[in-house]
Amino acid sequence: MAPVTVRRSALDDEHRALGAKLVPFGGWDMPLSYPSGTVAEHLACRRGAAVFDVSHLGTVRVEGPGSWDRLQGTLTNDLGRIGPGRAQYTHLLDERDASVLDDIIVWWVAADRFDVMPNASNTARVLEAIGGQDVTSERVVLAVQGPDARRLLAAVAPGAAAVGRFRIAAFSWHGESCLVAGTGYTGEDGVELAVPVGVAVGLWRAIVAAGIVPAGLGARDTLRLEAGLPLHGHELGPGITPLQAGLGWVVSWDKPAGFVGRSALDAERARGVSRRLRGLSSAGRRPPREGYEVLVDGSPAGVVTSGNFSPVLGHGIALALLPPDVPDGAAVEIDARGQLLAGSVVPIPFVARPATEKGS
């Protein structure tokens, strides 16, 4: 068997110099946390500003004649709702059962250029579905997030700090052309910057010097969980459709081109979903974990897809797939490998902020 090649961000040396704990994720070595720890990084993002290296996310560039038609006829959302200079959250579905093969952000950069941003482990799959060119290795992507993100970033790259929510803009850093989108995955306001590899280290250092705290994948995960945002491989993936995940708003039912998986999703829509993603709150500090069984009235009813301790709320929270008729407020028990945790079904997001959707 051929050895598996682990990819590294162009900022790998920077992370190591800062004492980051690096872990494999989606075929990449990426920082899980820095010496301050995940909770401190999480709270820095909620209360101030944090910067995440998310270069493991893919970039598939689709451009030229027919590029709009190709995306419009493949992905679930309707590009006709937006235009150049905008970003959109969308799904790629399995033709057979409409489960989510990947959830994606499309950056509509120019009239005939789209930078499609899949999850790290799904880049090859998305490339096969939509064509284009994998340009992941040519850029670094930095997510600057938090209530102070734009104010602090403005001292470094004012053009990047000014981009509107779900807007795309060009800016220059040391003579190099860069892109920024008003997107993110933390539930906070902020931006994501795509910059050429050659200037990435200088921009990273300037951002950190401006008082924006480096944060790793651990904090990114707890932040997205508090915001009730799905993670592919957990709340999205084999057997889980957009309707089950509560993401029917990313499906355009009336665009003439349709999308891959439309027939299967139509059938589920007609019969109704058998399960739906819900929020769970547990009373103590011990959190529910992925794979734990959820009991309603003493009977197995579903399974936890993601769970963790909420640094903001001070107790355990989780997302779970449950029957659609289980109401908010319902008492549940979570089987933590033989120990029953008391919990309840609650609305999501767990922590409300001005911007909690992954896309529009």
N, C-alpha and C positions, 0 to 999 in steps of 0.2 A: 504494500500500500504506500502510495506517495505521501511524503510528509505534508502536513497542512501548513500553508504559509499564513502567518499572522501579520496583518497589516498594521502600520503605525501611523499616527497623525504626524504631520510636519512639525507639530508642537511637542512631540514626545520628549525631547530633551528639556523643554521648559517645564513640563509636568514633573519630570524626575528631579529637576533642580529645586522645585518647590516641595518635594517630599511626598508627591502623590502616591497613593496605592493604586497600581495599575492592574486591571483584570481583563480577561478576554470577553468580548461582547460583539456578537454579530460578525466574527472573523477579524476583529480589530483588538489591539491592546489599548484600552482607554482608561482614564482616571476614574476610579470609584469614589475616592474622597481624598482630601488633603489633610495635613496634620490637625487642623481645627475640628474635623469630624463632620459627618453628614448632618447632624442636627444643627450645628452652628452654620453650616453652609445653607441649609434650608431656610433658617430664620434670617440670614443675611439677604436672601432673595425676597422673602416676604416683607421685610422691614426696610430694605435699602436697595442694593443691586448686586447681582452676581453674574459672572461670565462662565459659560459652559463651552468647552470644545465639543462640538457635535459633528466633527468631520467624518465620523463613521457613517452618517446618513449618505445616501447615494445622490448623485446628480446625473440624470439622463437627459441629454440635450436633444430635443426634437425640433427641427427647423426646416424651412424651405416649403415649397408648394405642397399642399395636402396635409401639412402637419396638424392644422386645426381639425380637419375632418377625421384624421386618424385618432386623435385624442377624444374628440366628441363622440365617436362611435364606439369607443372602448370603455371609457370611465363613466362612473354613475352620475356625477354632477354635470351641470350645464354650463359650458364655457360661454354660452350666449348671455348669461346673466352678468358677466363681467367684460373686461376688455384688456388691451395692453396696459401694462403698468399696474396690474392687480394680481393677487394670489388667491387660490381657491383650494379648499379641502375636498378630497374626493376619494372614491374607492375603486379598486380593481377586483372584480368578482370572479369566482369559479363559475364557468358556464353550466355545470351540472346541478349544483345545489345552491348557488348564489352566496356561498360563504366568502368571507373577505380574504382574498389572497394578499392584499396589502392596502393600507391606508396611506394616502399620498398628499403632499402639497404641490400644486402646480404653480410655478412662477411664470406668468405670461410677460416675458421680458420685452419683446417687440412684436410687431405685427405677425411675423412668421418665425418667431423663436420662443420656445417654451423650455424652461428648465424644470424637469419633473423630479421631485424629491421623494424617493422611496425610503423605507426602512433599510437598515444596513444589510440584513441577511436576505432581503428580497430584491436587490438591485438587478440581478441577472434575470429574475422572473419578470420584472417590469420591463426591462430592456427587450426581452423576447416578445412581450405582448404589444408594445407600442413602437418598437424600432428605435432609431436614433443612435446616439453615441454616448458611451459612458465616460464622463469627464470628471468623475469623482476625484481622481488623483491629481487634478490640476488646481484644486482650490482647497481652502480651509473654511469651515463654517463655524462661526462663533455666535452663540446665543447670549445676548445681554438682556437680562430680565430683572424686573423689580420696580417698585414705585419710584425709585430714584434713577432708574436705568438711563432714561433719555437725558436727564439733567447732567449726569456725570459723563455720559458718552459725548455730549455736545462739546465738551472741552477738548475732546480727541478728534472727533469726526462729526462736525455739526451737520453735514448733509445727511449722514446716516441717522443721526438722532431725530431728524425732523420728519422722517417718512411716516405716512399715515398708517393706521391699522389695516392690514391686508392690502397694502400698497407696495409696489416695487419701485425702487429708485436706483440710479447710478450715483456713485460718489468716487472721489479720487483719494488714494492714499499713497503718498510719496511717488506720484506720477503714474501709478498703476490704476487701471479701471477696475472698480469693485461694484458689487451689487448688495442691496440691503432690502429686506422685506419686513414689514411690520407684523411679524408672526412670532410664535413661541409655543412652549409646551409646559408652562408652569402655572397657568392661571393668573399670571401677572402681566402688566403691560411690558412691552419691550420690543426688541428687534433681533433679526438674525442676519448676519453679515457673511457674504461669500466673497472671499478675497484670494487672489493668486498666491500660490505657495511661497513665492519669493519674498513677499512683504508680510507674511502672516506673523512671524516672530515679532517684528517691530510693532505691529498693531496690537498683538496680545500684550506685550510689555507695557505699551502706552495705556491700554485699558486697565490693566492691573494697577499701574502707577496712579491712575485717576481715582483710585479708591473703590473699584469694583472687585468684589471678592471672587477668587477662583472657586468653582464648585464642580463636583463630579457627578457621575451617573447615579449615585445613591441619592443625592438630594434631588436630582431631576425626577427620579421615580417617586419619591415621597411627595414632591410638589404636584406632580401630575395626578397622583392618587387623591390628594386633598381636593384638587379641582375636578375630580370625577372624570378625568380624561382616559380614554382607552389606550391600551398598549397592545400592539400586535403580538400574537403568541399567548396572550392572556384573555383580554376582552374581545379580541378579534382574531380570526384564524379559522382553521378547519371546522366546519359545522356551525360556525357562528355567522349569521347574516347581519347586514346593517339594521334590519328591523328588530332583531333580537337584542342588538347592542343599543337600541334607542337612538339610532342615527339615521332614521328615515329622511331627515331633512337634507342629507347629502345625496339623495336619489332624485333625479329629475324624471318624473313619470311621463312627461308629455313632449320631450324633445324628439323630433322626427327620426333622428339617427339611432335612437335607443342606446343600448350599452350591452356589453358582454354579461350574460347572466340574467338578462331581463325576464325571460320566460319563467325561470325558476323562482325569481323574486316576486313576480306577479302571482304565481301560485300560492306562495306563502302569505302574501298580502291578502289574498282572497279567503284563505282558510283561517287566518289569524295565527300569531306566533304561539308556540307552546311554552316559551320561556322568555324572560326579558331581564336585562341587566339592571340591578338594583343596588342601592347603597346599604351597608350594614354598619352599625355603631356598636362597639362592645364597651362594657362598663370599666374594665380595668386597663392597666398598661400593657398587658399581654395581648398582642394583636392576633386576629384571625390571619391565617396564612393560606396561600394558594393551595388548592386541593382539599381543604377542609370541607367536610359535609355540613350542610345547613339543614337543621330540623325545624319544621313548623308543626306545632301541636304534637310534638314527639315523633313525627314521621319524616324520613328523608325527603327533602323538597328541592335541593339544588346543591351547588358547589361554589366555593370561593374561587374567584379568578385572580384576584390580587388583594393583598392585605398588608398592613403595616401599622406602626405606631405613628399617630399624627403629632408632630412637634407643636403645632398651633393649638390643637384641641386638648392634648394631654391624655388621650386614650386611643384604643385601637379603632381602626376603620377598615372597611373592606368593600370590594365590589363582588357581586355574586350573580349568577344566573338562576332566577327563581320563577315559579309559575306566575303568569301575568296578573292573576287575581289576588295575589298576596298584597294587602294594603300597606301604605306607609303607616308606621307606628306599630305594626305587628311585632309581637315578641317572637324571637327565634332563639335556638340554641345552636352553637357552632361546635362541632366535634373536633377538638384539638388533640387528635391522636389519643382518644380515650378520656380526656378531660373536657367537660362541657362548659363552654363559655356562654354567659348570658349576653344577648344582644337584641337589637331591634332594627327594623327596616326603616331607613330614613331617606329623605330626598337627597339628590346630588345636584350640585357640588357640595362637598362637606364644608369647605371654606369658600365663601362667596367673595369674588373680586370683580372689578369692572369688566374684565375680559377673561372668560373661562373656556371658550370654545377653541378647539384646535384649528378650526377653519370656518369658511363661510361658503 
